[in-house]
Amino acid sequence: MEENKNWYVVYTRPRWEKKVALLLQQKAVVHYCPLNKVQKQWSDRKKVVLEPLFKGYVFVNLPDAGKWDVKQTDGILNFVHWLGKPAIVKDSEIETIRKFLQE
């Protein structure tokens, strides 16, 4: 039986978005950490780096029962809540973010 999966938003430690995404990948959890190309300038050079689009947040796609395991991941502080429950993000909204970043 295919369990019903939803997209949730997890709140990460500051500047840990990429590390959390890597840890979730190692746990085989479907996740999405939208990255944006940004040109940074230092005194001696310029470089294009990938920065998280939403600082402090990573999206995870999992069944309701899998939330506890994900919360145990190092770097994840909590789920983002809305009206007392973990906030659910629609698939269409995730797709909109993906399309936005491809343009």
CYANA upper distance limits for C-alpha pairs under 8 A (distance plus 0.5 A):
  3 GLU  CA     63 PRO  CA      6.71
  4 ASN  CA     63 PRO  CA      6.24
  4 ASN  CA     64 ASP  CA      8.30
  5 LYS  CA     61 ASN  CA      6.66
  5 LYS  CA     62 LEU  CA      5.30
  5 LYS  CA     63 PRO  CA      4.74
  5 LYS  CA     64 ASP  CA      7.54
  6 ASN  CA     61 ASN  CA      5.87
  6 ASN  CA     62 LEU  CA      6.15
  6 ASN  CA     63 PRO  CA      6.74
  6 ASN  CA     64 ASP  CA      8.10
  6 ASN  CA     88 ILE  CA      6.90
  6 ASN  CA     89 VAL  CA      7.74
  6 ASN  CA     90 LYS  CA      8.16
  7 TRP  CA     59 PHE  CA      6.89
  7 TRP  CA     60 VAL  CA      5.94
  7 TRP  CA     61 ASN  CA      4.79
  7 TRP  CA     62 LEU  CA      7.13
  7 TRP  CA     88 ILE  CA      6.14
  7 TRP  CA     89 VAL  CA      5.64
  7 TRP  CA     90 LYS  CA      7.20
  7 TRP  CA     91 ASP  CA      7.56
  8 TYR  CA     59 PHE  CA      6.14
  8 TYR  CA     60 VAL  CA      5.78
  8 TYR  CA     61 ASN  CA      6.80
  8 TYR  CA     62 LEU  CA      8.23
  8 TYR  CA     79 PHE  CA      7.80
  8 TYR  CA     80 VAL  CA      8.16
  8 TYR  CA     86 PRO  CA      7.43
  8 TYR  CA     87 ALA  CA      6.47
  8 TYR  CA     88 ILE  CA      5.47
  8 TYR  CA     89 VAL  CA      6.40
  9 VAL  CA     57 TYR  CA      7.00
  9 VAL  CA     58 VAL  CA      6.33
  9 VAL  CA     59 PHE  CA      5.07
  9 VAL  CA     60 VAL  CA      6.76
  9 VAL  CA     79 PHE  CA      6.39
  9 VAL  CA     80 VAL  CA      6.05
  9 VAL  CA     86 PRO  CA      8.35
  9 VAL  CA     87 ALA  CA      7.21
  9 VAL  CA     88 ILE  CA      7.85
  9 VAL  CA     89 VAL  CA      7.96
 10 VAL  CA     57 TYR  CA      6.16
 10 VAL  CA     58 VAL  CA      5.97
 10 VAL  CA     59 PHE  CA      6.75
 10 VAL  CA     60 VAL  CA      7.74
 10 VAL  CA     76 ILE  CA      7.08
 10 VAL  CA     77 LEU  CA      7.89
 10 VAL  CA     78 ASN  CA      6.28
 10 VAL  CA     79 PHE  CA      4.81
 10 VAL  CA     80 VAL  CA      6.17
 11 TYR  CA     56 GLY  CA      6.18
 11 TYR  CA     57 TYR  CA      5.36
 11 TYR  CA     58 VAL  CA      7.35
 11 TYR  CA     76 ILE  CA      6.49
 11 TYR  CA     77 LEU  CA      6.08
 11 TYR  CA     78 ASN  CA      5.85
 11 TYR  CA     79 PHE  CA      6.31
 11 TYR  CA     80 VAL  CA      6.69
 12 THR  CA     16 TRP  CA      6.66
 12 THR  CA     17 GLU  CA      6.82
 12 THR  CA     20 VAL  CA      7.87
 12 THR  CA     56 GLY  CA      5.47
 12 THR  CA     57 TYR  CA      6.23
 12 THR  CA     58 VAL  CA      7.78
 12 THR  CA     75 GLY  CA      6.04
 12 THR  CA     76 ILE  CA      4.99
 12 THR  CA     77 LEU  CA      5.86
 12 THR  CA     78 ASN  CA      7.84
 13 ARG  CA     17 GLU  CA      8.12
 13 ARG  CA     56 GLY  CA      6.93
 13 ARG  CA     75 GLY  CA      5.84
 13 ARG  CA     76 ILE  CA      6.88
 13 ARG  CA     77 LEU  CA      6.89
 14 PRO  CA     55 LYS  CA      8.16
 14 PRO  CA     56 GLY  CA      6.23
 15 ARG  CA     55 LYS  CA      7.72
 15 ARG  CA     56 GLY  CA      7.15
 16 TRP  CA     20 VAL  CA      6.50
 16 TRP  CA     56 GLY  CA      7.68
 16 TRP  CA     75 GLY  CA      6.87
 17 GLU  CA     21 ALA  CA      6.72
 17 GLU  CA     33 CYS  CA      7.53
 17 GLU  CA     52 PRO  CA      7.35
 17 GLU  CA     55 LYS  CA      7.81
 17 GLU  CA     56 GLY  CA      6.67
 17 GLU  CA     57 TYR  CA      7.01
 17 GLU  CA     58 VAL  CA      6.88
 18 LYS  CA     22 LEU  CA      6.75
 18 LYS  CA     33 CYS  CA      7.77
 18 LYS  CA     52 PRO  CA      8.20
 19 LYS  CA     23 LEU  CA      6.76
 19 LYS  CA     75 GLY  CA      8.15
 20 VAL  CA     24 LEU  CA      6.59
 20 VAL  CA     58 VAL  CA      8.31
 20 VAL  CA     73 THR  CA      8.07
 20 VAL  CA     74 ASP  CA      7.65
 20 VAL  CA     75 GLY  CA      6.42
 20 VAL  CA     76 ILE  CA      7.44
 21 ALA  CA     25 GLN  CA      6.62
 21 ALA  CA     31 HIS  CA      7.37
 21 ALA  CA     32 TYR  CA      7.91
 21 ALA  CA     33 CYS  CA      7.02
 21 ALA  CA     58 VAL  CA      7.74
 22 LEU  CA     26 GLN  CA      6.83
 23 LEU  CA     27 LYS  CA      6.92
 23 LEU  CA     73 THR  CA      7.70
 23 LEU  CA     74 ASP  CA      8.26
 24 LEU  CA     28 ALA  CA      6.75
 24 LEU  CA     29 VAL  CA      5.74
 24 LEU  CA     30 VAL  CA      7.97
 24 LEU  CA     31 HIS  CA      7.47
 24 LEU  CA     70 VAL  CA      8.22
 24 LEU  CA     73 THR  CA      8.01
 25 GLN  CA     29 VAL  CA      6.27
 25 GLN  CA     30 VAL  CA      7.69
 25 GLN  CA     31 HIS  CA      7.97
 29 VAL  CA     60 VAL  CA      7.73
 29 VAL  CA     61 ASN  CA      7.78
 29 VAL  CA     62 LEU  CA      7.79
 30 VAL  CA     60 VAL  CA      6.42
 30 VAL  CA     61 ASN  CA      5.76
 30 VAL  CA     62 LEU  CA      7.49
 31 HIS  CA     58 VAL  CA      7.69
 31 HIS  CA     59 PHE  CA      6.01
 31 HIS  CA     60 VAL  CA      4.67
 31 HIS  CA     61 ASN  CA      6.32
 32 TYR  CA     58 VAL  CA      6.67
 32 TYR  CA     59 PHE  CA      5.51
 32 TYR  CA     60 VAL  CA      6.79
 33 CYS  CA     52 PRO  CA      7.22
 33 CYS  CA     53 LEU  CA      8.39
 33 CYS  CA     57 TYR  CA      8.12
 33 CYS  CA     58 VAL  CA      5.53
 33 CYS  CA     59 PHE  CA      6.77
 34 PRO  CA     52 PRO  CA      6.32
 34 PRO  CA     53 LEU  CA      6.05
 34 PRO  CA     54 PHE  CA      7.85
 34 PRO  CA     58 VAL  CA      8.36
 34 PRO  CA     97 ILE  CA      8.09
 34 PRO  CA     98 ARG  CA      7.94
 34 PRO  CA    101 LEU  CA      8.28
 35 LEU  CA     50 LEU  CA      6.15
 35 LEU  CA     51 GLU  CA      5.80
 35 LEU  CA     52 PRO  CA      4.89
 35 LEU  CA     53 LEU  CA      5.80
 35 LEU  CA    101 LEU  CA      8.39
 36 ASN  CA     50 LEU  CA      5.88
 36 ASN  CA     51 GLU  CA      5.75
 36 ASN  CA     52 PRO  CA      6.54
 36 ASN  CA     53 LEU  CA      6.09
 36 ASN  CA    101 LEU  CA      7.48
 37 LYS  CA     48 VAL  CA      6.81
 37 LYS  CA     49 VAL  CA      6.16
 37 LYS  CA     50 LEU  CA      5.18
 37 LYS  CA     51 GLU  CA      6.88
 38 VAL  CA     48 VAL  CA      5.97
 38 VAL  CA     49 VAL  CA      5.91
 38 VAL  CA     50 LEU  CA      6.72
 38 VAL  CA     51 GLU  CA      7.19
 39 GLN  CA     46 LYS  CA      7.28
 39 GLN  CA     47 LYS  CA      6.09
 39 GLN  CA     48 VAL  CA      4.77
 39 GLN  CA     49 VAL  CA      6.73
 40 LYS  CA     46 LYS  CA      6.20
 40 LYS  CA     47 LYS  CA      5.86
 40 LYS  CA     48 VAL  CA      6.59
 40 LYS  CA     49 VAL  CA      7.44
 41 GLN  CA     45 ARG  CA      6.56
 41 GLN  CA     46 LYS  CA      4.92
 41 GLN  CA     47 LYS  CA      6.99
 42 TRP  CA     46 LYS  CA      6.58
 54 PHE  CA     58 VAL  CA      8.25
 62 LEU  CA     66 GLY  CA      6.58
 62 LEU  CA     67 LYS  CA      7.68
 63 PRO  CA     67 LYS  CA      7.75
 66 GLY  CA     70 VAL  CA      7.07
 67 LYS  CA     71 LYS  CA      6.71
 68 TRP  CA     72 GLN  CA      7.12
 69 ASP  CA     73 THR  CA      7.70
 70 VAL  CA     76 ILE  CA      8.46
 71 LYS  CA     76 ILE  CA      6.58
 71 LYS  CA     77 LEU  CA      7.72
 71 LYS  CA     78 ASN  CA      6.92
 71 LYS  CA     79 PHE  CA      8.10
 72 GLN  CA     76 ILE  CA      7.81
 79 PHE  CA     86 PRO  CA      6.35
 79 PHE  CA     87 ALA  CA      8.08
 80 VAL  CA     86 PRO  CA      6.22
 80 VAL  CA     87 ALA  CA      6.32
 81 HIS  CA     85 LYS  CA      5.68
 81 HIS  CA     86 PRO  CA      4.71
 81 HIS  CA     87 ALA  CA      5.42
 82 TRP  CA     86 PRO  CA      6.59
 82 TRP  CA     87 ALA  CA      5.56
 89 VAL  CA     93 GLU  CA      7.24
 89 VAL  CA     94 ILE  CA      7.86
 90 LYS  CA     94 ILE  CA      7.21
 91 ASP  CA     95 GLU  CA      6.78
 92 SER  CA     96 THR  CA      6.65
 93 GLU  CA     97 ILE  CA      6.91
 94 ILE  CA     98 ARG  CA      6.84
 95 GLU  CA     99 LYS  CA      6.66
 96 THR  CA    100 PHE  CA      6.58
 97 ILE  CA    101 LEU  CA      6.79
 98 ARG  CA    102 GLN  CA      6.91
 99 LYS  CA    103 GLU  CA      7.12
